[in-house]
Each structure stands twice: as C-alpha cells, then as structure tokens.
C-alpha cells in the first residue's frame, strides 16, 4: 500500500514540474545567430544586366516605352537670344536730354499696358547759366522792340486815311514777327520734351525715375508685344545656311514652336544672324535679352528613334547607354549614339533596332544597381 502511494506521488510531481520548451524553426528569440537570406533582391549580373523584381520596379517608379524607327527631322542646336520685335515693339528715347518729369498718371510701371501715342512723361532740358542769361537778354530786347512796334501800329491805324496802306501792313507784319520770336525764345528757356509710346504693348523695361537726369539718346522705356516672341541665333559655319522649316525653344516644361523668318545677308562678328519668331503666343513669356537654346529643324529627314533625354545615362566606361527591358524582371544596357532633337527628346542614330522597350523614367536608378 505504501509502495503504491509512493508511485502515485512521483507521477504527480513529474506532471507538475515544467519541462523545458524549444522553439521551432523561425520562432527563436535571438538565442542563435541569424542566417543570411539570399533572397531575389535587385542585383547586377555578371553579364552587366540588372535583375529587378516587380516590387522593386514599383518602388523605383520605373516607366518604359516601346520605341520604333521613324523619319525624324534633322535638328541643329544653336545659341539664341530673345530680341525686340521691330514691327510690334519699340523704344522711347530722349532726343535732347534733361531731367525726367512724370506725366499726370505717374511713372509707368513694369508690365503696365500702354496705348500708342500715350504720354509716358517729359524731359526738361537744361541750359548753361551764360546761355540762359543771353537768351533772357535777347527776349528783353525783343519785347522792347515789340512794344515800340505796337505803339507805332496804333498811331498808323489812327492815321489810316492819310498813311499809305502798305506802311500799315509792314508794321503789322513786324509786330507779328517780333511776337513769334519772343514766344520761340521763351519756349526754348522752359522747353520740355514729350515722351510718347511708339506702339501699343507692355512696358518691358524702364529707367525713368522722377528727377533723374538723362543724356541725349538714352533709352527710358521699352515697349513690347507680349504675344510675339522673336529669337535671333548666330550661324558660325563657313558653308551656306541650311534650309530650316521651323525651330523649338523651351520654357520650363513647355515647348514653343517658332517659324523661320530668314537669315541676314551681311556678316557681323564672323557670323550670320538667323531670325525665328512666333506670333499670337498665349500663356508663355520670354523676356527680351534672355539667352536660350534653339533647336532648328531642317527640311531634310533621317531615320531614327526619338526618346526622352532622361532615358540616356552614362555607364562606368563613360559610354552613352539606355536600359532596355529584356524580360519582365531583367534589364539590359545598350550603348547608343544620340543627337539633340528638341530639348526634351534626343534622336538615337544607332544602338537600337526598334520594337524595344526602353526605360524612360528611373533609368539613373537602374544604372546605380550593383
């Protein structure tokens, strides 16, 4: 009996005592060193290709574009400058010089709309003290002669029945002449030059400040037509100017197409001036004097592939490449030869055969995968 009680006590004790527990695979608490995961992350293969899983492509925001060989216009990149259109713009200069006096409406502000013939201000001319004194003395002398002539005319008028008519008329002519001389000299002392807008448009630049002194020929205002963009470029090549069909310029993320006007017939500073312009332009502004790139399109065409310039990158050998999507998760670098096209796209002349899918967004990120 005692023996059975002892056996039962041992069994009960063994049940109550906790046994050591062991975590299963993947559920440990850091007691053992973790095993490095080999996973399928982005990596560059020995062939130079890049393996990029779909989740990584979405994280990098990659975009691809199918390309094809198409006839493209030949493009020449030139340096240009926005100039004033002589047909719809103009400048306001002082002819004689002096200090500026605003009109009743005040000094015109930048960007203000003006009408043709509108008075923009006045320029009061200055005279040397000696010259001014000489004119004042001459005016005094003429006033004295004018007073005597008027008195003589009054006496002759009373004696009109006995005095020849021609003598009265001569005295009248003398009075009129002296009056005009006095008026002319008086106006010369206090004269002012009236500044008028030569054309309707917008005030693009102004140097006018109340009381500021200007020299002869100084420009006070520049009036432009905001709907006209005129660009002048320089052609330094010794051969003849090619036949342009049009041109393009960039303003931020916007592109403006220009018409080719013509080329100058005289050489200046070893170059010819080419003129491009666009009229009735809305929503985009180019200030006069701005330097920019002009992409002139020729009438000749070549076969090539147009892709965004952001798709072109450099490899470790400083070669120009693009990344082509070879498989859903595999990208292959292709060495290409490119030319400027329009400031946004470039023309691929060699390296692509067409029907490829080229990475057009995120190519720099793909290029950095190691």
Secondary structure, DSSP 8 states (H G I E B T S, - for coil): -HHHHHHHHHHHHHHHS-------TT---SSS----------EE-TTS-EE--HHHHHHTT-EEEE---EEEEEEEEEEEEEE--TTT-EEEE-SS-EEEEEBTTBS--TT-EE-TT-EEEEEE----HHHHHHHHHHHHHHHHHHHHHHHHHHHHHHTTTTS-HHHHHHHHHHHHHHHHHHHHHHHHHT-EEEEE-SSSEEEEEE---TT-EE-TT-EEEEEE-TT-EEEEEEE--SS----EEEEEEEETTEEEEEEEEEE-SS-BTTBEEEEEEE-S--S----TT-EEEEEEEEEEEEEEEEEEGGG-EE-TT--EEEEEEEETTEEEEEE-EEEE-SSSEEEEEES--SS-EEEEESHHHHHT--
